[in-house]
Amino acid sequence: MPPRQRLSPADRRAQLLSVGARLFAARPYDDVLMEEVAQEADVSRALLYRHFPSKHALFAAVYQQAADRLLAETRLDPGDSLTEQLVQGMDVHLDYFVANRNAVLAANRVLAGDPVIQSIMTSELDALRTRLLAVLPLVDEASRDAVSGVLKSWLVFVQVICVDWLTQETCSRTQLRDICVGAVLGALRPLLPAEEPVPDRL
C-alpha cells in the first residue's frame, strides 16, 4: 500500500472539506459517517477529528464554504438591469441547490434551528441584502429602509420556496426562478424611482 500523502494543514483541511461536501451532497445528513469521510480522504479518524471534532463541525464548515462561494459568484453589477442581476443571482443559487439537494435540506430541515447553521444562512442573506441595496436606485433614507425590509422578507420567501421545491418539484426550475424574481420586482415597484423601469414580465 502506498504511503499516505503528506499535506500541509491548510491543504488537508481543504481536502477534507471537499470530501465532506461531496458526501453531504450525495446522501442525507444522517447517512454520512465520519468514518466514511476519513476513509474517502485516506486519513486516520484521529487526523479527521483534529480538523473537525464532529460531523456537525464538518458540515458547518462545508456550508460556510458554500455560502462564501455563492456570494462570490453572485454578480451584482449596476451596469446590468435589475432583472438581469436578480436572474443571475437566482441561477447561481439554484445551480448549487440542485447539485447539493441533500446538503441544503440538511441545513434547512434536519438542522433547522441549529444556531451555527442558522448564523451562516443569516449572514449570507444579510450580505445579499446589503449588496442589493447598494445597486438599487433609492430616493432617500426612508425608501432605503422600506426596500431593505422588502428584500429581507423576500430572501426568506426565496429560502422557503426553494427548500419546498427541493422536497417536491411542483414546477420547473425556470418557473421557480421566475416566480422568485417576479415576486421581488412586484414588491419593489412602488418603492423605486419612476424613471427606474421595472418590467411587467421577465
The 8 nearest C-alpha neighbors of each residue, nearest first, counted from 0:
[[1, 2, 3, 41, 4, 42, 38, 5],
 [2, 0, 3, 4, 41, 5, 42, 40],
 [3, 1, 4, 0, 5, 41, 42, 6],
 [4, 2, 5, 1, 41, 42, 0, 6],
 [5, 3, 6, 2, 41, 1, 42, 11],
 [4, 6, 3, 7, 11, 2, 8, 10],
 [7, 5, 11, 10, 4, 8, 9, 12],
 [6, 8, 10, 9, 11, 5, 12, 13],
 [9, 7, 11, 10, 12, 6, 50, 13],
 [10, 8, 12, 7, 11, 13, 6, 14],
 [11, 9, 13, 7, 12, 8, 6, 14],
 [12, 10, 14, 8, 13, 9, 6, 7],
 [11, 13, 15, 9, 14, 10, 8, 16],
 [12, 14, 10, 16, 11, 15, 17, 9],
 [15, 13, 11, 17, 12, 16, 10, 18],
 [16, 14, 18, 12, 17, 13, 19, 11],
 [17, 15, 19, 13, 14, 18, 61, 20],
 [16, 18, 14, 20, 15, 19, 13, 21],
 [19, 17, 15, 21, 16, 20, 22, 14],
 [18, 20, 16, 22, 21, 17, 15, 23],
 [21, 19, 17, 23, 18, 22, 61, 16],
 [20, 22, 18, 24, 19, 23, 25, 17],
 [21, 23, 25, 19, 24, 20, 26, 18],
 [24, 22, 20, 102, 25, 26, 21, 19],
 [25, 23, 99, 101, 102, 21, 22, 26],
 [24, 26, 22, 23, 21, 101, 27, 99],
 [27, 25, 23, 24, 101, 22, 30, 28],
 [28, 26, 101, 30, 29, 23, 31, 105],
 [27, 29, 30, 31, 105, 23, 26, 102],
 [28, 30, 27, 31, 32, 26, 109, 105],
 [31, 29, 28, 27, 26, 32, 23, 22],
 [30, 32, 28, 29, 22, 23, 26, 33],
 [33, 31, 35, 34, 30, 36, 54, 29],
 [32, 34, 36, 35, 54, 37, 31, 44],
 [35, 33, 37, 32, 36, 38, 44, 43],
 [34, 36, 38, 32, 33, 37, 39, 31],
 [35, 37, 33, 39, 38, 34, 40, 19],
 [38, 36, 42, 40, 34, 35, 39, 44],
 [37, 39, 41, 35, 40, 36, 34, 42],
 [40, 38, 36, 41, 37, 35, 18, 42],
 [39, 41, 37, 38, 42, 36, 15, 18],
 [42, 40, 38, 39, 37, 43, 3, 36],
 [43, 41, 37, 40, 38, 46, 44, 47],
 [42, 44, 46, 45, 37, 47, 41, 38],
 [43, 45, 47, 46, 37, 48, 34, 42],
 [44, 46, 48, 43, 47, 49, 42, 37],
 [47, 45, 49, 43, 44, 48, 42, 50],
 [46, 48, 44, 50, 49, 45, 51, 37],
 [49, 47, 52, 51, 45, 50, 46, 44],
 [50, 48, 46, 47, 51, 52, 45, 44],
 [49, 51, 48, 47, 52, 12, 46, 57],
 [50, 52, 48, 57, 53, 56, 49, 47],
 [53, 51, 48, 49, 56, 50, 54, 47],
 [54, 52, 56, 55, 51, 57, 48, 33],
 [53, 55, 57, 56, 58, 33, 52, 51],
 [54, 56, 58, 53, 57, 59, 52, 51],
 [57, 55, 59, 53, 54, 58, 51, 60],
 [56, 58, 54, 60, 55, 59, 51, 61],
 [57, 59, 61, 55, 60, 56, 62, 54],
 [58, 60, 62, 56, 61, 57, 63, 55],
 [59, 61, 63, 57, 58, 62, 64, 56],
 [62, 60, 58, 64, 59, 63, 20, 16],
 [61, 63, 65, 59, 64, 60, 58, 66],
 [64, 62, 60, 66, 65, 61, 59, 119],
 [63, 65, 67, 61, 62, 66, 60, 68],
 [64, 66, 62, 68, 63, 67, 69, 61],
 [67, 65, 63, 69, 68, 64, 62, 70],
 [66, 68, 64, 70, 65, 69, 63, 71],
 [67, 69, 71, 65, 70, 66, 72, 64],
 [70, 68, 72, 66, 71, 67, 73, 65],
 [71, 69, 73, 67, 68, 72, 66, 123],
 [70, 72, 68, 69, 73, 67, 74, 66],
 [73, 71, 69, 70, 74, 68, 91, 88],
 [74, 72, 88, 70, 71, 69, 75, 91],
 [75, 73, 72, 76, 88, 84, 87, 71],
 [76, 74, 84, 73, 77, 131, 134, 130],
 [75, 77, 78, 79, 74, 84, 134, 80],
 [78, 76, 79, 134, 75, 80, 135, 81],
 [77, 79, 76, 80, 75, 81, 134, 84],
 [80, 78, 77, 76, 83, 84, 81, 75],
 [79, 81, 83, 82, 84, 78, 77, 76],
 [82, 80, 84, 83, 85, 79, 135, 197],
 [81, 83, 85, 80, 84, 86, 201, 180],
 [84, 82, 80, 86, 81, 85, 79, 87],
 [85, 83, 81, 87, 82, 86, 75, 88],
 [84, 86, 88, 82, 87, 83, 89, 81],
 [85, 87, 89, 83, 88, 84, 82, 90],
 [88, 86, 90, 84, 85, 89, 83, 91],
 [87, 89, 73, 85, 91, 90, 86, 84],
 [88, 90, 86, 92, 91, 87, 93, 85],
 [91, 89, 93, 87, 92, 88, 94, 86],
 [92, 90, 88, 94, 89, 93, 87, 73],
 [91, 93, 95, 89, 94, 90, 96, 88],
 [92, 94, 96, 90, 95, 91, 89, 97],
 [95, 93, 91, 92, 97, 96, 90, 98],
 [94, 96, 92, 98, 93, 97, 99, 91],
 [97, 95, 93, 99, 100, 94, 98, 92],
 [96, 98, 100, 94, 99, 95, 93, 165],
 [97, 99, 95, 96, 100, 94, 24, 93],
 [100, 98, 24, 96, 102, 97, 101, 95],
 [99, 101, 103, 97, 96, 102, 98, 104],
 [102, 100, 104, 24, 27, 103, 99, 26],
 [101, 103, 105, 24, 23, 99, 104, 100],
 [104, 102, 106, 100, 105, 101, 107, 99],
 [105, 103, 107, 101, 108, 106, 102, 100],
 [104, 106, 109, 102, 108, 103, 107, 28],
 [105, 107, 110, 103, 104, 108, 111, 102],
 [108, 106, 111, 104, 105, 110, 103, 109],
 [107, 109, 111, 105, 104, 110, 106, 103],
 [110, 108, 105, 111, 106, 107, 104, 28],
 [111, 109, 106, 113, 108, 105, 107, 112],
 [112, 110, 108, 107, 113, 109, 106, 117],
 [111, 113, 114, 110, 117, 116, 107, 108],
 [112, 114, 110, 111, 116, 115, 117, 118],
 [115, 113, 117, 116, 118, 112, 111, 119],
 [116, 114, 118, 117, 113, 119, 59, 112],
 [117, 115, 119, 118, 113, 114, 59, 120],
 [116, 118, 114, 120, 119, 115, 113, 121],
 [117, 119, 121, 115, 116, 120, 114, 122],
 [120, 118, 116, 122, 117, 121, 63, 123],
 [119, 121, 117, 123, 122, 118, 124, 116],
 [122, 120, 118, 124, 123, 119, 117, 125],
 [121, 123, 125, 119, 120, 124, 118, 126],
 [122, 124, 126, 120, 125, 121, 127, 66],
 [123, 125, 127, 121, 126, 122, 128, 120],
 [126, 124, 128, 122, 123, 127, 121, 129],
 [127, 125, 123, 129, 124, 128, 122, 130],
 [128, 126, 124, 130, 125, 129, 131, 123],
 [127, 129, 125, 131, 126, 130, 150, 132],
 [130, 128, 126, 132, 127, 131, 125, 133],
 [129, 131, 133, 127, 132, 128, 126, 134],
 [132, 130, 128, 133, 134, 129, 127, 135],
 [131, 133, 129, 135, 130, 134, 128, 147],
 [132, 134, 130, 131, 135, 129, 136, 128],
 [135, 133, 131, 77, 132, 136, 130, 75],
 [134, 136, 132, 133, 137, 131, 81, 77],
 [137, 135, 134, 191, 138, 192, 195, 133],
 [138, 136, 139, 135, 143, 142, 191, 192],
 [137, 139, 142, 192, 136, 140, 191, 143],
 [140, 138, 142, 141, 137, 143, 144, 136],
 [139, 141, 143, 142, 144, 138, 137, 145],
 [142, 140, 144, 143, 139, 145, 138, 146],
 [141, 143, 145, 144, 139, 140, 146, 138],
 [142, 144, 140, 146, 141, 145, 147, 137],
 [145, 143, 147, 141, 142, 146, 148, 140],
 [144, 146, 142, 148, 147, 143, 149, 141],
 [147, 145, 149, 143, 148, 144, 142, 150],
 [148, 146, 144, 150, 145, 149, 143, 151],
 [149, 147, 151, 145, 146, 150, 152, 144],
 [148, 150, 146, 152, 147, 151, 153, 145],
 [151, 149, 153, 147, 152, 148, 154, 146],
 [150, 152, 148, 154, 153, 149, 147, 155],
 [151, 153, 155, 149, 150, 154, 156, 148],
 [154, 152, 156, 150, 155, 151, 149, 157],
 [153, 155, 157, 156, 151, 152, 150, 158],
 [154, 156, 158, 152, 153, 157, 159, 151],
 [157, 155, 153, 159, 154, 158, 160, 152],
 [158, 156, 154, 160, 155, 159, 161, 153],
 [157, 159, 155, 161, 156, 160, 162, 154],
 [160, 158, 156, 162, 157, 161, 163, 155],
 [159, 161, 163, 157, 162, 158, 164, 156],
 [162, 160, 164, 158, 163, 159, 157, 165],
 [163, 161, 165, 159, 164, 160, 158, 166],
 [162, 164, 160, 166, 161, 165, 159, 167],
 [165, 163, 168, 161, 167, 166, 162, 160],
 [164, 166, 162, 163, 167, 168, 161, 100],
 [167, 165, 163, 164, 162, 168, 104, 161],
 [166, 168, 164, 165, 169, 163, 162, 170],
 [169, 167, 164, 170, 165, 166, 171, 163],
 [168, 170, 167, 164, 171, 175, 163, 166],
 [171, 169, 168, 174, 175, 172, 164, 173],
 [172, 170, 174, 173, 175, 168, 169, 176],
 [171, 173, 175, 174, 176, 170, 93, 168],
 [174, 172, 176, 171, 175, 177, 170, 178],
 [173, 175, 177, 171, 176, 172, 178, 170],
 [176, 174, 172, 178, 173, 177, 171, 179],
 [175, 177, 173, 179, 174, 178, 180, 172],
 [176, 178, 180, 174, 179, 175, 181, 173],
 [179, 177, 175, 181, 176, 180, 174, 182],
 [178, 180, 182, 176, 177, 181, 157, 175],
 [181, 179, 177, 182, 183, 178, 176, 85],
 [180, 182, 184, 178, 179, 183, 177, 185],
 [183, 181, 179, 185, 180, 184, 178, 186],
 [182, 184, 186, 185, 180, 181, 187, 153],
 [185, 183, 181, 187, 186, 182, 188, 180],
 [184, 186, 188, 183, 182, 187, 181, 197],
 [185, 187, 183, 184, 188, 182, 149, 189],
 [188, 186, 184, 190, 185, 189, 183, 191],
 [187, 189, 185, 190, 186, 191, 184, 197],
 [190, 188, 187, 191, 186, 185, 192, 193],
 [191, 189, 187, 188, 142, 192, 146, 145],
 [190, 192, 188, 189, 137, 187, 193, 195],
 [193, 191, 195, 194, 138, 190, 137, 136],
 [192, 194, 195, 191, 196, 189, 188, 190],
 [193, 195, 192, 196, 191, 197, 136, 188],
 [194, 196, 192, 193, 197, 191, 136, 188],
 [197, 195, 194, 198, 193, 192, 188, 191],
 [196, 198, 188, 195, 184, 199, 81, 82],
 [199, 197, 200, 196, 201, 184, 82, 185],
 [198, 200, 197, 201, 185, 181, 184, 196],
 [199, 201, 198, 181, 197, 177, 184, 82],
 [200, 198, 199, 177, 181, 82, 180, 86]]
